[in-house]
Amino acid sequence: MRGNPEIFRKRLERFQELLRENDIDGAVIRTLSSFIYFTGTKWLRPSLLIPAEGEPTVYVAKGEAELFKKKSWITNVVEFQRVEELMTGVVTWVNGNGFKRVGLEFGVERDAYLIFLKLFQRLNPAVEVVDVLELTMSLRVIKDEWELEDIRRAGKIAQRGMKVAEEVIRPGKSELEIAAEVVRELMLNGSEDPKVYVATTPRAHAEPFRDLKVPENGVVTVVIGTDWNHYYANMARTFVIGDPGERVKKAIEAKEEALRLALEETKVGVSLSGVEKKLTTFFKERGFGDAYLAGYTHGVGLLIEEPPIPTIVVPHRAAKVQENMVLSIIHPPLMIPEGAIKHEDTYIVKGNGLERVT
C-alpha cells in the first residue's frame, strides 16, 4: 500500500469517534475518494463498512481479496460473487449489530449511487439513514505534509501535460485529439486517473468532442487534473489562436488581474464569500459581470474538485480559509461568445501566504 498503515488506522479511529459523537452506529462508505482515505488504496465499486466501535470490513469481488490485502491495512475482507451476496452482507452487518442509525455519504462522485441508497432503505426500513459527508470531509479538508508532497508531485506532472497541450494545439485539430495526447503524457509520468477537458467553444465543463476542432482564430481552454498516489493537482490555461479579437484580449487581461486580486485576498481566516464578493464587483466594473460564473475556488485532494465547492454548494461559500487547505484558484471561467477564458492553479494555504503547486 502507499503510505504508513498506522496513518490510515488512526484516520478510521478518528472517524469512529465522530460517529459516536453524532450517535451514528456505523457507516457504509461507497464513494471512492473516502474509501481511499480510509483504506489507503483505490478499488472499483468499493464497499467499506465502518462500525462506530470495532474493526472495519471491506467487500470485494470474488478473487480480489488477496491483492486487496496487499494494498490495504484492512484484514477483514469478504468476497462476493453476486451483488445479492454484497447486499445480504450489508443487511446482516446492520441488523446483526442492532444498528438504528447508519451513515452514508450523500456525495456527487463516482459510486455514490442513489440506487444504492434506495435499495438500502428498502432492505433496512427500520434504520435511519444519515448523511456523513460533512464528517468525512472535516477530516479530509486539512492535509498532512505527506499528502501535500503527493499533491506537489501531481502538480509537476500537470505542468508537463500542459506543455504538451501548448505544443499540439493547432487549427483543425479536434478537442479529442488534443486530450488524447495530453492524457498519454500524464499517464506516462505516473498519473493513474488523469482528467483532461478541452474546450474550443464556450463551455464551463468540457468533456472533449471529436467533432469540435480548433478554429483559425479563437481560443482553446485546457483543464488538467493529475493524480499521484491518488492525490490531485488542478490547473487550467486558455490558449489564443490567431486573432480572436479585442474582447478576448480584454477578457484575458481581466482574468489575470482578478487572479492577482484573489491571491492577495485568500488568507488564513478569510471567508470565501468575502473574496467572492470582491471578485464579483471587480468583474462588473470591467464589463464582464454577466460572463463571470460564481464560485472562485474549490478544494483539491483525493478529488480534483472536493469541498469546499462554492460553485456547486452555496453554503460552502461561508467556509473560511485554513492552513494546509489545498485550493484551486480561480476556478470558473469567463464565458464570452469566443470561448471560456480560464486561468487556474492549485495552491497550498500556508500561514504566510499561498504556495503555488502548478
N, C-alpha and C positions, 0 to 999 in steps of 0.2 A: 504494500500500500504506500501511498505518497504522503508521508508525514508520520509524526510520532503517534502511536496508538493511544497513548495516555491523553493527548490533546483532545481526541475525539470522544474518549470516555468522559472526560470532565465536561465537555460540551453537553453530552447527553444527561449527565447528572444535574447540571445547572438547569436544563430544560425540565427535568423531572421536578426540581424544586418549584419552578414556575407553575407546573401542572398542579402540584399540591396547594400552592398559594391561591390558585384560582378554582379549587375544588373540582378539578378535572381528573377523572380516574385513569385515563390513558389517551394516547393519540395514535392515529393511523396516518403515517406520512406517505403520501403518494406523489408529491411534487419532487422532481428530480433534483433541484438545487438543494433543498433541505435534506433530502436523502444523502447527497454527497456531504453536506455539512456535518452530519452525524456519523456516517459510516466510513468516510474517507475515500469513497470510490463512486464512480457513476455506474449506473446499471439500467438497462432498458426495462420499462414497466416496473418501477420499483415499488415495493411494499414493505414498509418498516413499521412494526408495532412497538410502541414505547409505553410501558405501564408507568404510572406515577411512582411506583416503587418496584424494584426488581430489574431483571435483565431484559434487554430488547430481543425481538425476534424478527428475522428477515425471511420473506418468502421469495424464492426464485424458481424459475422453470426447471423441469427435470433435466439433470445432467450438468447444472450450473453451480451446484453448491461447492464443489471442491475448489474451483477457480475463485469463487466469491470469497471464500475463507482466506485465500492468499492475498486478496485485495483489500480486506477489511479486518478490523479488530473483533468484529462480532462473530461469535462461535455458534450461536443458536440459529441455525439456518435450515429452513424447511423447504423441500422441493414439492412442486405441484405439477401434475401432468395435464389436468383440465382446470379451467378457470373456476369451475364449481368447487374444486378442492380448495382453491385460494379463498373463496368467499366463505366456505364452511369453516376454514381455519380461523378467519377473522371473527365470525359469529361465535365460534366456540371460545375463542380468546376473550371476547367481550362478556358473554353470558357465563362462562365458567368462572370468571373472576368477579362476577356480580357488579360489573361496571354500570353506572347510571348516567354518567356524563362522559362523552368521548369527543376528543378534538380532531378536527380535520382542517387543513389549510384551504381557505377559500381564495385561491390564487388564480393567476391568469396564464400560468405557464404549462408547458408540456406535462401530460399525465395527470393534471388536476381536473379530472373528468367530472362533469356534472352527473353523468350517468352512474358513476360510482357512488356519488352521494345519494342519489335516488334509490339505488339498489340497496345501499347500506341501511337507509331509513326503512325500507320495506322489510328487510330481514331482521331489523332491530327496532321494532315500533315503540318499545318502552324506553329506549335510550335517547337521551337528549344529545343532539349533535351541536357542538360549539366551534366557532372559528378560532384557530390558534395561530393564524398568520402573524398577528402582532407579537405573539410570544417568541416565535422563531426569529422574526426579523429584529426584535430587540436584542437578540444575541448576535445576529449577523451584521448589523449595521456598522459596528466599530471593528476594524480589522486588527489582527495581531501582526507583528512585524514579519513573520514568515509568510502570511497571506499577502502583505504588501510587496514582498520580494517577488512572489509569483506574478502579481499584477504588473510590477515593473518589467519583468521578463516578457510578459504578454505585450506590453507596450512597445518593446523593441521589435517584436515580430510584426505588430500592426504597422509600424513605420516602414518596414520592408515591403509590406503589402501595398501601402500607399505609393511607394516609389514605383512599383510595378504598374499600378494604375496610371500614374502620370506618364509612364513610358508607352503604354499600349493604347491609350485613348487617342483616337483619330477619327475624322469624319468617315461615316459609313460603317463603322464597327458597331455591333449590337451590344446592348446592355449585358446580355447573357455571356457574350464572348469576353467582355471586359471582366465580369465577375469570375468567370472560369479561370482566367489567368491569375487573378489575384488570389483566389482560393487555393490554387495549386501552390503558389509561393508560400502562403500561410501554412499549409499542411506540411510542406517540405521542411519548414522551420519548426515544426513541432506542435502546431495548433491542431487539436483533435476535433474541435467542433466550431470552426470559424463561421462568422456571419458576415456576408457581404451584400450590400444593397447598392444598386446603381440606378440613377435617375437622369434621363435626358429630357424629361418633361416635369412640370410642377407637381411632384408627389412627395408627401411628407415621409412616407414609409414605402420604400421602393424595392419590392422583390423584382429582380431583373427579368425583363421580357426579351425574347429572341427577335421579335419583330419591331422593337424600338431601337433606332440607331442614332449615333452621334451626328448632329447636324453640321453643316459647313460653318454656320455662325450661331453660337448658342452657348449653353453651359451644361456641364455634366457634374453631378454630385455623387460622390462615393462615400459610403459609410462602412466602416470596418469594425468588427468585433473579433478579437482574438483571445484565445484561452491558453493558459499554461498551468498545468496541474489543476485544471477546472476553473481557474480564476481568470476573469476577463479584463481587458482594456478596450476602450472605445474611442474611435476618432473619426472625423469626417472632414472632407475638403470639397470645395467647388472649383472645377477647372473651367477656364474660359477658352472657348473655341472660336477662332476668327474674330469677328467684330459683332458681338451681340447687341450693341447699342449702349446709350448713355445710362438708361435705367439700371442695367446690370452693374455698371461701374459704380453708380451711387449706392446701390444695394450692398455691394461688397464692402465699400468704404464704411457704410453704416454698421454693417455686421462686425467689422473689425473694431470699430470704435466701441460698439456695445460689448464686445468681448473684453476689452480693457476695463470698461466700467464694471462688468460682472466680476472680474478677477479682483478688482480693488475692493468691492463691496462684500465679497464672500469671505467672511472671517468667523472664527470660533465665537459662538454665542449669538450670531445674527440669524434672524428668521429668513427662510427662503422667500416668504411673501414680501418682506421688506425690499429685498433685491429685485423681486419680480415687478413691484410697483415702479421702481426707478427705471427699469428697462422698458416697461410699457410706456411710460412718459417719454423716454428718450426716442423710441421708435415713432411715436406720434409726432414729436417735434421734427423728426427727419422726414416725415411724409410717408412712413411705412407702417403706420398704426394698423391698417387693415390687412397688412401682409404678415404680421407677427403672430405666431401661434404661442399661446401662453404656456408657461412651464419651462423655465430657462435651464433647469438642471435635473439630473436624476442620479440615483445611486448606481454603483458598478461593483460587481463582486463575482459571486457564483453565477450570476446572470449578467448579460450585457446591460440590462435595464432592470433594476430592482429598487425597492423602497429606500429612500423616499422617491416617489414617482409623481411629482406635481402635475405633469402633463396629463396623467390618467386619473389620479386620485386627488381630488381637490383638497381634502383635509390635510394632505401631506405638505401643502404649501405653508402650513403653520410650523413645520418642523424647523428646528434650529441646527445650525452647523456645529458639528462636534469634531474634536481632534481625532484623527485616524479614520474619519469617514473617507470614502472614495467617491468622487463626484465627476460627472461628465458635464462640461460647460463649453459653449452654450448649446443646448440640445435642439430646440425646434428651429427649423429653417425660416427664412423669409420667403413666403410664397408669392412670387410675381409671375406674370404670364410667360416669361422666358424660361423659368425653371425654379428649382428650390435652391436658395442661396444659404450655404451652411458652412460653418467652421466650428469644429467640436474637438475637444481634447479631454483626456482623463487626468484628474488631479487628485493628489493625496492631501487632505487637510492637515496642516501642522499648526502648532501654536503660534509660530512666527510667520505663517503665510501658507501658500499653496505650492506643492511640489508637482511639476508637470511630468506626466508619465509618457505621453505620446508627443 
